[in-house]
Amino acid sequence: MAMKSKRNLTRFTYKTTAFQGWRLCLSRAGSTFTKYFSDKKYGGSKKSLAAAEKALAALRKLVDNSRRVNGKLSQATIRKAEKLLKDA
């Protein structure tokens, strides 16, 4: 069964590329956060999806509850979000 992309999570399974897995992409208040979750690294498509969903939930919680500066995310929030994704 083919796994379907979801909001903020896109499934990549192209035969012509080396990468297979999920791409997390979230845009809020002028900032975009992207992270790739490889099937190889996480041990399969279900595990990489679970890792991506967990990271997305944590990222959403951080970004949606953060303070805005002139309608944009603060630099501190952006740094926290980038660290959260790096550690995911």
PDB file of N, CA, C and O in Angstrom:
ATOM      1  N   MET A   1       0.844  -1.198   0.000  1.00  0.00           N
ATOM      2  CA  MET A   1       0.000   0.000   0.000  1.00  0.00           C
ATOM      3  C   MET A   1       0.881   1.250   0.000  1.00  0.00           C
ATOM      4  O   MET A   1       1.796   1.367   0.815  1.00  0.00           O
ATOM      5  N   ALA A   2       0.611   2.161  -0.892  1.00  0.00           N
ATOM      6  CA  ALA A   2       1.391   3.399  -0.976  1.00  0.00           C
ATOM      7  C   ALA A   2       1.022   4.314   0.185  1.00  0.00           C
ATOM      8  O   ALA A   2      -0.150   4.476   0.523  1.00  0.00           O
ATOM      9  N   MET A   3       2.036   4.901   0.777  1.00  0.00           N
ATOM     10  CA  MET A   3       1.776   5.816   1.893  1.00  0.00           C
ATOM     11  C   MET A   3       1.499   7.185   1.306  1.00  0.00           C
ATOM     12  O   MET A   3       2.205   7.650   0.411  1.00  0.00           O
ATOM     13  N   LYS A   4       0.460   7.822   1.824  1.00  0.00           N
ATOM     14  CA  LYS A   4       0.027   9.103   1.276  1.00  0.00           C
ATOM     15  C   LYS A   4       0.649  10.248   2.053  1.00  0.00           C
ATOM     16  O   LYS A   4       0.884  10.151   3.258  1.00  0.00           O
ATOM     17  N   SER A   5       0.910  11.330   1.343  1.00  0.00           N
ATOM     18  CA  SER A   5       1.406  12.532   1.993  1.00  0.00           C
ATOM     19  C   SER A   5       0.303  13.127   2.860  1.00  0.00           C
ATOM     20  O   SER A   5      -0.883  12.932   2.594  1.00  0.00           O
ATOM     21  N   LYS A   6       0.702  13.846   3.886  1.00  0.00           N
ATOM     22  CA  LYS A   6      -0.245  14.490   4.794  1.00  0.00           C
ATOM     23  C   LYS A   6       0.104  15.962   4.866  1.00  0.00           C
ATOM     24  O   LYS A   6       1.113  16.389   4.305  1.00  0.00           O
ATOM     25  N   ARG A   7      -0.704  16.733   5.538  1.00  0.00           N
ATOM     26  CA  ARG A   7      -0.415  18.152   5.682  1.00  0.00           C
ATOM     27  C   ARG A   7       0.938  18.324   6.380  1.00  0.00           C
ATOM     28  O   ARG A   7       1.172  17.743   7.440  1.00  0.00           O
ATOM     29  N   ASN A   8       1.826  19.125   5.780  1.00  0.00           N
ATOM     30  CA  ASN A   8       3.177  19.409   6.276  1.00  0.00           C
ATOM     31  C   ASN A   8       4.141  18.226   6.164  1.00  0.00           C
ATOM     32  O   ASN A   8       5.316  18.365   6.502  1.00  0.00           O
ATOM     33  N   LEU A   9       3.672  17.067   5.699  1.00  0.00           N
ATOM     34  CA  LEU A   9       4.550  15.909   5.513  1.00  0.00           C
ATOM     35  C   LEU A   9       4.363  15.376   4.092  1.00  0.00           C
ATOM     36  O   LEU A   9       3.250  15.033   3.693  1.00  0.00           O
ATOM     37  N   THR A  10       5.439  15.309   3.347  1.00  0.00           N
ATOM     38  CA  THR A  10       5.377  14.849   1.961  1.00  0.00           C
ATOM     39  C   THR A  10       6.179  13.565   1.822  1.00  0.00           C
ATOM     40  O   THR A  10       7.304  13.471   2.313  1.00  0.00           O
ATOM     41  N   ARG A  11       5.607  12.595   1.164  1.00  0.00           N
ATOM     42  CA  ARG A  11       6.281  11.302   0.958  1.00  0.00           C
ATOM     43  C   ARG A  11       7.118  11.373  -0.317  1.00  0.00           C
ATOM     44  O   ARG A  11       6.618  11.775  -1.368  1.00  0.00           O
ATOM     45  N   PHE A  12       8.384  10.986  -0.227  1.00  0.00           N
ATOM     46  CA  PHE A  12       9.260  10.924  -1.385  1.00  0.00           C
ATOM     47  C   PHE A  12       9.624   9.476  -1.660  1.00  0.00           C
ATOM     48  O   PHE A  12      10.278   8.830  -0.842  1.00  0.00           O
ATOM     49  N   THR A  13       9.205   8.968  -2.805  1.00  0.00           N
ATOM     50  CA  THR A  13       9.587   7.612  -3.216  1.00  0.00           C
ATOM     51  C   THR A  13       9.817   7.612  -4.715  1.00  0.00           C
ATOM     52  O   THR A  13       9.160   6.880  -5.454  1.00  0.00           O
ATOM     53  N   TYR A  14      10.743   8.428  -5.153  1.00  0.00           N
ATOM     54  CA  TYR A  14      11.029   8.471  -6.579  1.00  0.00           C
ATOM     55  C   TYR A  14      12.051   7.406  -6.932  1.00  0.00           C
ATOM     56  O   TYR A  14      13.047   7.244  -6.227  1.00  0.00           O
ATOM     57  N   LYS A  15      11.818   6.689  -8.002  1.00  0.00           N
ATOM     58  CA  LYS A  15      12.731   5.638  -8.434  1.00  0.00           C
ATOM     59  C   LYS A  15      14.073   6.221  -8.888  1.00  0.00           C
ATOM     60  O   LYS A  15      15.101   5.547  -8.817  1.00  0.00           O
ATOM     61  N   THR A  16      14.059   7.467  -9.351  1.00  0.00           N
ATOM     62  CA  THR A  16      15.259   8.065  -9.940  1.00  0.00           C
ATOM     63  C   THR A  16      16.171   8.738  -8.910  1.00  0.00           C
ATOM     64  O   THR A  16      17.272   9.159  -9.263  1.00  0.00           O
ATOM     65  N   THR A  17      15.747   8.850  -7.655  1.00  0.00           N
ATOM     66  CA  THR A  17      16.588   9.506  -6.663  1.00  0.00           C
ATOM     67  C   THR A  17      17.024   8.509  -5.587  1.00  0.00           C
ATOM     68  O   THR A  17      16.401   7.467  -5.387  1.00  0.00           O
ATOM     69  N   ALA A  18      18.098   8.860  -4.915  1.00  0.00           N
ATOM     70  CA  ALA A  18      18.612   7.990  -3.857  1.00  0.00           C
ATOM     71  C   ALA A  18      17.766   8.115  -2.590  1.00  0.00           C
ATOM     72  O   ALA A  18      17.715   7.191  -1.779  1.00  0.00           O
ATOM     73  N   PHE A  19      17.096   9.277  -2.422  1.00  0.00           N
ATOM     74  CA  PHE A  19      16.359   9.520  -1.183  1.00  0.00           C
ATOM     75  C   PHE A  19      14.955   8.912  -1.217  1.00  0.00           C
ATOM     76  O   PHE A  19      14.196   9.111  -2.166  1.00  0.00           O
ATOM     77  N   GLN A  20      14.636   8.177  -0.170  1.00  0.00           N
ATOM     78  CA  GLN A  20      13.263   7.725   0.037  1.00  0.00           C
ATOM     79  C   GLN A  20      12.922   8.015   1.483  1.00  0.00           C
ATOM     80  O   GLN A  20      13.670   7.649   2.390  1.00  0.00           O
ATOM     81  N   GLY A  21      11.805   8.667   1.698  1.00  0.00           N
ATOM     82  CA  GLY A  21      11.411   9.014   3.056  1.00  0.00           C
ATOM     83  C   GLY A  21      10.384  10.130   3.075  1.00  0.00           C
ATOM     84  O   GLY A  21       9.620  10.308   2.126  1.00  0.00           O
ATOM     85  N   TRP A  22      10.378  10.874   4.163  1.00  0.00           N
ATOM     86  CA  TRP A  22       9.402  11.938   4.385  1.00  0.00           C
ATOM     87  C   TRP A  22      10.091  13.282   4.505  1.00  0.00           C
ATOM     88  O   TRP A  22      11.185  13.384   5.061  1.00  0.00           O
ATOM     89  N   ARG A  23       9.441  14.320   3.976  1.00  0.00           N
ATOM     90  CA  ARG A  23       9.916  15.688   4.158  1.00  0.00           C
ATOM     91  C   ARG A  23       8.910  16.428   5.013  1.00  0.00           C
ATOM     92  O   ARG A  23       7.726  16.501   4.683  1.00  0.00           O
ATOM     93  N   LEU A  24       9.389  16.972   6.111  1.00  0.00           N
ATOM     94  CA  LEU A  24       8.561  17.815   6.974  1.00  0.00           C
ATOM     95  C   LEU A  24       8.793  19.243   6.516  1.00  0.00           C
ATOM     96  O   LEU A  24       9.941  19.663   6.373  1.00  0.00           O
ATOM     97  N   CYS A  25       7.738  19.991   6.285  1.00  0.00           N
ATOM     98  CA  CYS A  25       7.871  21.386   5.891  1.00  0.00           C
ATOM     99  C   CYS A  25       6.748  22.179   6.554  1.00  0.00           C
ATOM    100  O   CYS A  25       5.569  21.924   6.307  1.00  0.00           O
ATOM    101  N   LEU A  26       7.118  23.134   7.389  1.00  0.00           N
ATOM    102  CA  LEU A  26       6.139  23.934   8.116  1.00  0.00           C
ATOM    103  C   LEU A  26       6.483  25.406   7.947  1.00  0.00           C
ATOM    104  O   LEU A  26       7.615  25.815   8.207  1.00  0.00           O
ATOM    105  N   SER A  27       5.518  26.197   7.515  1.00  0.00           N
ATOM    106  CA  SER A  27       5.728  27.641   7.376  1.00  0.00           C
ATOM    107  C   SER A  27       4.816  28.369   8.345  1.00  0.00           C
ATOM    108  O   SER A  27       3.617  28.102   8.419  1.00  0.00           O
ATOM    109  N   ARG A  28       5.409  29.295   9.087  1.00  0.00           N
ATOM    110  CA  ARG A  28       4.637  30.122  10.014  1.00  0.00           C
ATOM    111  C   ARG A  28       5.264  31.504  10.069  1.00  0.00           C
ATOM    112  O   ARG A  28       6.484  31.632  10.169  1.00  0.00           O
ATOM    113  N   ALA A  29       4.451  32.522  10.005  1.00  0.00           N
ATOM    114  CA  ALA A  29       4.871  33.908  10.232  1.00  0.00           C
ATOM    115  C   ALA A  29       6.168  34.264   9.496  1.00  0.00           C
ATOM    116  O   ALA A  29       7.065  34.879  10.073  1.00  0.00           O
ATOM    117  N   GLY A  30       6.258  33.879   8.234  1.00  0.00           N
ATOM    118  CA  GLY A  30       7.403  34.266   7.421  1.00  0.00           C
ATOM    119  C   GLY A  30       8.623  33.368   7.536  1.00  0.00           C
ATOM    120  O   GLY A  30       9.640  33.636   6.895  1.00  0.00           O
ATOM    121  N   SER A  31       8.550  32.301   8.340  1.00  0.00           N
ATOM    122  CA  SER A  31       9.681  31.371   8.462  1.00  0.00           C
ATOM    123  C   SER A  31       9.243  29.990   7.986  1.00  0.00           C
ATOM    124  O   SER A  31       8.119  29.560   8.244  1.00  0.00           O
ATOM    125  N   THR A  32      10.142  29.305   7.289  1.00  0.00           N
ATOM    126  CA  THR A  32       9.858  27.951   6.830  1.00  0.00           C
ATOM    127  C   THR A  32      10.889  27.004   7.418  1.00  0.00           C
ATOM    128  O   THR A  32      12.091  27.267   7.368  1.00  0.00           O
ATOM    129  N   PHE A  33      10.411  25.905   7.972  1.00  0.00           N
ATOM    130  CA  PHE A  33      11.283  24.896   8.570  1.00  0.00           C
ATOM    131  C   PHE A  33      11.125  23.609   7.777  1.00  0.00           C
ATOM    132  O   PHE A  33      10.008  23.153   7.530  1.00  0.00           O
ATOM    133  N   THR A  34      12.253  23.028   7.380  1.00  0.00           N
ATOM    134  CA  THR A  34      12.226  21.805   6.579  1.00  0.00           C
ATOM    135  C   THR A  34      13.203  20.788   7.151  1.00  0.00           C
ATOM    136  O   THR A  34      14.308  21.140   7.564  1.00  0.00           O
ATOM    137  N   LYS A  35      12.792  19.540   7.171  1.00  0.00           N
ATOM    138  CA  LYS A  35      13.689  18.450   7.598  1.00  0.00           C
ATOM    139  C   LYS A  35      13.281  17.201   6.844  1.00  0.00           C
ATOM    140  O   LYS A  35      12.097  16.939   6.632  1.00  0.00           O
ATOM    141  N   TYR A  36      14.286  16.437   6.442  1.00  0.00           N
ATOM    142  CA  TYR A  36      14.040  15.177   5.739  1.00  0.00           C
ATOM    143  C   TYR A  36      14.238  14.007   6.690  1.00  0.00           C
ATOM    144  O   TYR A  36      15.196  13.975   7.461  1.00  0.00           O
ATOM    145  N   PHE A  37      13.324  13.047   6.628  1.00  0.00           N
ATOM    146  CA  PHE A  37      13.388  11.830   7.450  1.00  0.00           C
ATOM    147  C   PHE A  37      13.537  10.642   6.507  1.00  0.00           C
ATOM    148  O   PHE A  37      12.576  10.218   5.864  1.00  0.00           O
ATOM    149  N   SER A  38      14.750  10.114   6.434  1.00  0.00           N
ATOM    150  CA  SER A  38      15.077   9.044   5.492  1.00  0.00           C
ATOM    151  C   SER A  38      14.630   7.680   6.017  1.00  0.00           C
ATOM    152  O   SER A  38      14.817   7.368   7.193  1.00  0.00           O
ATOM    153  N   ASP A  39      14.039   6.875   5.140  1.00  0.00           N
ATOM    154  CA  ASP A  39      13.650   5.505   5.508  1.00  0.00           C
ATOM    155  C   ASP A  39      14.876   4.712   5.961  1.00  0.00           C
ATOM    156  O   ASP A  39      14.808   3.925   6.905  1.00  0.00           O
ATOM    157  N   LYS A  40      16.004   4.934   5.269  1.00  0.00           N
ATOM    158  CA  LYS A  40      17.233   4.212   5.605  1.00  0.00           C
ATOM    159  C   LYS A  40      17.675   4.524   7.033  1.00  0.00           C
ATOM    160  O   LYS A  40      17.988   3.621   7.809  1.00  0.00           O
ATOM    161  N   LYS A  41      17.696   5.807   7.366  1.00  0.00           N
ATOM    162  CA  LYS A  41      18.176   6.223   8.690  1.00  0.00           C
ATOM    163  C   LYS A  41      17.264   5.719   9.812  1.00  0.00           C
ATOM    164  O   LYS A  41      17.740   5.295  10.865  1.00  0.00           O
ATOM    165  N   TYR A  42      15.947   5.769   9.576  1.00  0.00           N
ATOM    166  CA  TYR A  42      14.996   5.425  10.640  1.00  0.00           C
ATOM    167  C   TYR A  42      14.521   3.968  10.586  1.00  0.00           C
ATOM    168  O   TYR A  42      13.785   3.526  11.469  1.00  0.00           O
ATOM    169  N   GLY A  43      14.934   3.226   9.567  1.00  0.00           N
ATOM    170  CA  GLY A  43      14.622   1.803   9.512  1.00  0.00           C
ATOM    171  C   GLY A  43      13.266   1.471   8.905  1.00  0.00           C
ATOM    172  O   GLY A  43      12.588   0.553   9.366  1.00  0.00           O
ATOM    173  N   GLY A  44      12.865   2.212   7.872  1.00  0.00           N
ATOM    174  CA  GLY A  44      11.615   1.903   7.182  1.00  0.00           C
ATOM    175  C   GLY A  44      10.673   3.086   7.113  1.00  0.00           C
ATOM    176  O   GLY A  44      10.830   4.068   7.840  1.00  0.00           O
ATOM    177  N   SER A  45       9.684   2.981   6.223  1.00  0.00           N
ATOM    178  CA  SER A  45       8.790   4.117   5.973  1.00  0.00           C
ATOM    179  C   SER A  45       7.881   4.429   7.165  1.00  0.00           C
ATOM    180  O   SER A  45       7.590   5.595   7.433  1.00  0.00           O
ATOM    181  N   LYS A  46       7.438   3.406   7.872  1.00  0.00           N
ATOM    182  CA  LYS A  46       6.555   3.656   9.033  1.00  0.00           C
ATOM    183  C   LYS A  46       7.319   4.338  10.168  1.00  0.00           C
ATOM    184  O   LYS A  46       6.795   5.233  10.832  1.00  0.00           O
ATOM    185  N   LYS A  47       8.559   3.907  10.381  1.00  0.00           N
ATOM    186  CA  LYS A  47       9.371   4.495  11.451  1.00  0.00           C
ATOM    187  C   LYS A  47       9.793   5.919  11.115  1.00  0.00           C
ATOM    188  O   LYS A  47       9.822   6.783  11.992  1.00  0.00           O
ATOM    189  N   SER A  48      10.120   6.169   9.847  1.00  0.00           N
ATOM    190  CA  SER A  48      10.507   7.532   9.462  1.00  0.00           C
ATOM    191  C   SER A  48       9.288   8.455   9.536  1.00  0.00           C
ATOM    192  O   SER A  48       9.421   9.625   9.893  1.00  0.00           O
ATOM    193  N   LEU A  49       8.108   7.941   9.204  1.00  0.00           N
ATOM    194  CA  LEU A  49       6.882   8.728   9.336  1.00  0.00           C
ATOM    195  C   LEU A  49       6.604   9.047  10.802  1.00  0.00           C
ATOM    196  O   LEU A  49       6.248  10.178  11.133  1.00  0.00           O
ATOM    197  N   ALA A  50       6.763   8.063  11.679  1.00  0.00           N
ATOM    198  CA  ALA A  50       6.527   8.278  13.113  1.00  0.00           C
ATOM    199  C   ALA A  50       7.470   9.361  13.649  1.00  0.00           C
ATOM    200  O   ALA A  50       7.053  10.229  14.415  1.00  0.00           O
ATOM    201  N   ALA A  51       8.737   9.304  13.244  1.00  0.00           N
ATOM    202  CA  ALA A  51       9.722  10.306  13.679  1.00  0.00           C
ATOM    203  C   ALA A  51       9.341  11.696  13.145  1.00  0.00           C
ATOM    204  O   ALA A  51       9.442  12.693  13.860  1.00  0.00           O
ATOM    205  N   ALA A  52       8.905  11.746  11.885  1.00  0.00           N
ATOM    206  CA  ALA A  52       8.514  13.018  11.269  1.00  0.00           C
ATOM    207  C   ALA A  52       7.278  13.594  11.963  1.00  0.00           C
ATOM    208  O   ALA A  52       7.212  14.798  12.214  1.00  0.00           O
ATOM    209  N   GLU A  53       6.304  12.742  12.271  1.00  0.00           N
ATOM    210  CA  GLU A  53       5.078  13.210  12.939  1.00  0.00           C
ATOM    211  C   GLU A  53       5.379  13.734  14.346  1.00  0.00           C
ATOM    212  O   GLU A  53       4.812  14.736  14.780  1.00  0.00           O
ATOM    213  N   LYS A  54       6.273  13.046  15.045  1.00  0.00           N
ATOM    214  CA  LYS A  54       6.662  13.464  16.394  1.00  0.00           C
ATOM    215  C   LYS A  54       7.352  14.839  16.341  1.00  0.00           C
ATOM    216  O   LYS A  54       7.049  15.730  17.135  1.00  0.00           O
ATOM    217  N   ALA A  55       8.280  14.988  15.394  1.00  0.00           N
ATOM    218  CA  ALA A  55       8.999  16.259  15.232  1.00  0.00           C
ATOM    219  C   ALA A  55       8.035  17.375  14.825  1.00  0.00           C
ATOM    220  O   ALA A  55       8.147  18.501  15.311  1.00  0.00           O
ATOM    221  N   LEU A  56       7.091  17.067  13.937  1.00  0.00           N
ATOM    222  CA  LEU A  56       6.117  18.059  13.489  1.00  0.00           C
ATOM    223  C   LEU A  56       5.255  18.538  14.649  1.00  0.00           C
ATOM    224  O   LEU A  56       5.006  19.736  14.784  1.00  0.00           O
ATOM    225  N   ALA A  57       4.800  17.613  15.486  1.00  0.00           N
ATOM    226  CA  ALA A  57       3.973  17.972  16.645  1.00  0.00           C
ATOM    227  C   ALA A  57       4.745  18.898  17.591  1.00  0.00           C
ATOM    228  O   ALA A  57       4.207  19.900  18.063  1.00  0.00           O
ATOM    229  N   ALA A  58       6.003  18.556  17.861  1.00  0.00           N
ATOM    230  CA  ALA A  58       6.835  19.369  18.748  1.00  0.00           C
ATOM    231  C   ALA A  58       7.097  20.745  18.134  1.00  0.00           C
ATOM    232  O   ALA A  58       7.062  21.759  18.830  1.00  0.00           O
ATOM    233  N   LEU A  59       7.358  20.773  16.828  1.00  0.00           N
ATOM    234  CA  LEU A  59       7.622  22.030  16.127  1.00  0.00           C
ATOM    235  C   LEU A  59       6.384  22.930  16.130  1.00  0.00           C
ATOM    236  O   LEU A  59       6.473  24.127  16.404  1.00  0.00           O
ATOM    237  N   ARG A  60       5.234  22.336  15.821  1.00  0.00           N
ATOM    238  CA  ARG A  60       3.979  23.112  15.835  1.00  0.00           C
ATOM    239  C   ARG A  60       3.725  23.725  17.202  1.00  0.00           C
ATOM    240  O   ARG A  60       3.372  24.899  17.311  1.00  0.00           O
ATOM    241  N   LYS A  61       3.908  22.915  18.251  1.00  0.00           N
ATOM    242  CA  LYS A  61       3.670  23.378  19.617  1.00  0.00           C
ATOM    243  C   LYS A  61       4.583  24.561  19.940  1.00  0.00           C
ATOM    244  O   LYS A  61       4.137  25.565  20.496  1.00  0.00           O
ATOM    245  N   LEU A  62       5.848  24.436  19.592  1.00  0.00           N
ATOM    246  CA  LEU A  62       6.817  25.503  19.838  1.00  0.00           C
ATOM    247  C   LEU A  62       6.448  26.781  19.073  1.00  0.00           C
ATOM    248  O   LEU A  62       6.366  27.863  19.654  1.00  0.00           O
ATOM    249  N   VAL A  63       6.231  26.638  17.776  1.00  0.00           N
ATOM    250  CA  VAL A  63       6.013  27.800  16.912  1.00  0.00           C
ATOM    251  C   VAL A  63       4.659  28.467  17.182  1.00  0.00           C
ATOM    252  O   VAL A  63       4.570  29.695  17.223  1.00  0.00           O
ATOM    253  N   ASP A  64       3.612  27.666  17.364  1.00  0.00           N
ATOM    254  CA  ASP A  64       2.276  28.239  17.546  1.00  0.00           C
ATOM    255  C   ASP A  64       2.096  28.898  18.914  1.00  0.00           C
ATOM    256  O   ASP A  64       1.228  29.755  19.075  1.00  0.00           O
ATOM    257  N   ASN A  65       2.910  28.505  19.906  1.00  0.00           N
ATOM    258  CA  ASN A  65       2.792  29.108  21.232  1.00  0.00           C
ATOM    259  C   ASN A  65       3.821  30.197  21.473  1.00  0.00           C
ATOM    260  O   ASN A  65       3.927  30.718  22.583  1.00  0.00           O
ATOM    261  N   SER A  66       4.579  30.543  20.446  1.00  0.00           N
ATOM    262  CA  SER A  66       5.652  31.518  20.634  1.00  0.00           C
ATOM    263  C   SER A  66       5.150  32.935  20.382  1.00  0.00           C
ATOM    264  O   SER A  66       4.130  33.166  19.733  1.00  0.00           O
ATOM    265  N   ARG A  67       5.902  33.847  20.916  1.00  0.00           N
ATOM    266  CA  ARG A  67       5.618  35.265  20.780  1.00  0.00           C
ATOM    267  C   ARG A  67       6.024  35.720  19.377  1.00  0.00           C
ATOM    268  O   ARG A  67       6.995  35.212  18.816  1.00  0.00           O
ATOM    269  N   ARG A  68       5.299  36.656  18.823  1.00  0.00           N
ATOM    270  CA  ARG A  68       5.632  37.214  17.514  1.00  0.00           C
ATOM    271  C   ARG A  68       6.265  38.597  17.708  1.00  0.00           C
ATOM    272  O   ARG A  68       5.905  39.341  18.620  1.00  0.00           O
ATOM    273  N   VAL A  69       7.203  38.914  16.837  1.00  0.00           N
ATOM    274  CA  VAL A  69       7.810  40.245  16.827  1.00  0.00           C
ATOM    275  C   VAL A  69       7.474  40.859  15.475  1.00  0.00           C
ATOM    276  O   VAL A  69       7.959  40.403  14.440  1.00  0.00           O
ATOM    277  N   ASN A  70       6.640  41.897  15.488  1.00  0.00           N
ATOM    278  CA  ASN A  70       6.161  42.514  14.243  1.00  0.00           C
ATOM    279  C   ASN A  70       5.569  41.486  13.282  1.00  0.00           C
ATOM    280  O   ASN A  70       5.782  41.558  12.071  1.00  0.00           O
ATOM    281  N   GLY A  71       4.831  40.538  13.831  1.00  0.00           N
ATOM    282  CA  GLY A  71       4.171  39.524  13.004  1.00  0.00           C
ATOM    283  C   GLY A  71       5.066  38.374  12.574  1.00  0.00           C
ATOM    284  O   GLY A  71       4.597  37.425  11.946  1.00  0.00           O
ATOM    285  N   LYS A  72       6.351  38.449  12.908  1.00  0.00           N
ATOM    286  CA  LYS A  72       7.297  37.389  12.544  1.00  0.00           C
ATOM    287  C   LYS A  72       7.704  36.624  13.801  1.00  0.00           C
ATOM    288  O   LYS A  72       7.528  37.107  14.920  1.00  0.00           O
ATOM    289  N   LEU A  73       8.246  35.431  13.600  1.00  0.00           N
ATOM    290  CA  LEU A  73       8.765  34.663  14.731  1.00  0.00           C
ATOM    291  C   LEU A  73      10.048  35.322  15.231  1.00  0.00           C
ATOM    292  O   LEU A  73      10.813  35.876  14.442  1.00  0.00           O
ATOM    293  N   SER A  74      10.279  35.263  16.528  1.00  0.00           N
ATOM    294  CA  SER A  74      11.507  35.828  17.085  1.00  0.00           C
ATOM    295  C   SER A  74      12.696  34.962  16.692  1.00  0.00           C
ATOM    296  O   SER A  74      12.541  33.778  16.392  1.00  0.00           O
ATOM    297  N   GLN A  75      13.884  35.561  16.696  1.00  0.00           N
ATOM    298  CA  GLN A  75      15.107  34.815  16.365  1.00  0.00           C
ATOM    299  C   GLN A  75      15.308  33.648  17.338  1.00  0.00           C
ATOM    300  O   GLN A  75      15.751  32.570  16.942  1.00  0.00           O
ATOM    301  N   ALA A  76      14.981  33.872  18.606  1.00  0.00           N
ATOM    302  CA  ALA A  76      15.119  32.816  19.611  1.00  0.00           C
ATOM    303  C   ALA A  76      14.230  31.625  19.259  1.00  0.00           C
ATOM    304  O   ALA A  76      14.657  30.476  19.369  1.00  0.00           O
ATOM    305  N   THR A  77      13.003  31.899  18.839  1.00  0.00           N
ATOM    306  CA  THR A  77      12.077  30.830  18.455  1.00  0.00           C
ATOM    307  C   THR A  77      12.608  30.085  17.230  1.00  0.00           C
ATOM    308  O   THR A  77      12.553  28.857  17.172  1.00  0.00           O
ATOM    309  N   ILE A  78      13.118  30.828  16.260  1.00  0.00           N
ATOM    310  CA  ILE A  78      13.651  30.211  15.044  1.00  0.00           C
ATOM    311  C   ILE A  78      14.828  29.302  15.399  1.00  0.00           C
ATOM    312  O   ILE A  78      14.929  28.188  14.884  1.00  0.00           O
ATOM    313  N   ARG A  79      15.721  29.774  16.280  1.00  0.00           N
ATOM    314  CA  ARG A  79      16.862  28.953  16.706  1.00  0.00           C
ATOM    315  C   ARG A  79      16.391  27.690  17.429  1.00  0.00           C
ATOM    316  O   ARG A  79      16.913  26.602  17.187  1.00  0.00           O
ATOM    317  N   LYS A  80      15.404  27.838  18.314  1.00  0.00           N
ATOM    318  CA  LYS A  80      14.865  26.680  19.040  1.00  0.00           C
ATOM    319  C   LYS A  80      14.269  25.668  18.069  1.00  0.00           C
ATOM    320  O   LYS A  80      14.473  24.462  18.205  1.00  0.00           O
ATOM    321  N   ALA A  81      13.526  26.182  17.084  1.00  0.00           N
ATOM    322  CA  ALA A  81      12.888  25.309  16.097  1.00  0.00           C
ATOM    323  C   ALA A  81      13.943  24.564  15.279  1.00  0.00           C
ATOM    324  O   ALA A  81      13.803  23.369  15.020  1.00  0.00           O
ATOM    325  N   GLU A  82      15.003  25.278  14.873  1.00  0.00           N
ATOM    326  CA  GLU A  82      16.062  24.643  14.087  1.00  0.00           C
ATOM    327  C   GLU A  82      16.790  23.584  14.907  1.00  0.00           C
ATOM    328  O   GLU A  82      17.145  22.529  14.382  1.00  0.00           O
ATOM    329  N   LYS A  83      17.014  23.858  16.187  1.00  0.00           N
ATOM    330  CA  LYS A  83      17.670  22.885  17.063  1.00  0.00           C
ATOM    331  C   LYS A  83      16.770  21.667  17.245  1.00  0.00           C
ATOM    332  O   LYS A  83      17.236  20.528  17.201  1.00  0.00           O
ATOM    333  N   LEU A  84      15.476  21.917  17.449  1.00  0.00           N
ATOM    334  CA  LEU A  84      14.512  20.830  17.623  1.00  0.00           C
ATOM    335  C   LEU A  84      14.557  19.895  16.409  1.00  0.00           C
ATOM    336  O   LEU A  84      14.561  18.673  16.564  1.00  0.00           O
ATOM    337  N   LEU A  85      14.590  20.465  15.216  1.00  0.00           N
ATOM    338  CA  LEU A  85      14.629  19.645  13.993  1.00  0.00           C
ATOM    339  C   LEU A  85      15.973  18.936  13.852  1.00  0.00           C
ATOM    340  O   LEU A  85      16.022  17.784  13.421  1.00  0.00           O
ATOM    341  N   LYS A  86      17.058  19.608  14.209  1.00  0.00           N
ATOM    342  CA  LYS A  86      18.379  19.001  14.090  1.00  0.00           C
ATOM    343  C   LYS A  86      18.472  17.771  15.008  1.00  0.00           C
ATOM    344  O   LYS A  86      19.056  16.753  14.637  1.00  0.00           O
ATOM    345  N   ASP A  87      17.894  17.881  16.196  1.00  0.00           N
ATOM    346  CA  ASP A  87      17.965  16.802  17.170  1.00  0.00           C
ATOM    347  C   ASP A  87      16.937  15.691  16.934  1.00  0.00           C
ATOM    348  O   ASP A  87      17.011  14.628  17.550  1.00  0.00           O
ATOM    349  N   ALA A  88      15.982  15.945  16.040  1.00  0.00           N
ATOM    350  CA  ALA A  88      14.903  14.964  15.796  1.00  0.00           C
ATOM    351  C   ALA A  88      15.430  13.695  15.158  1.00  0.00           C
ATOM    352  O   ALA A  88      14.659  12.774  14.888  1.00  0.00           O
TER     353      ALA A  88
END
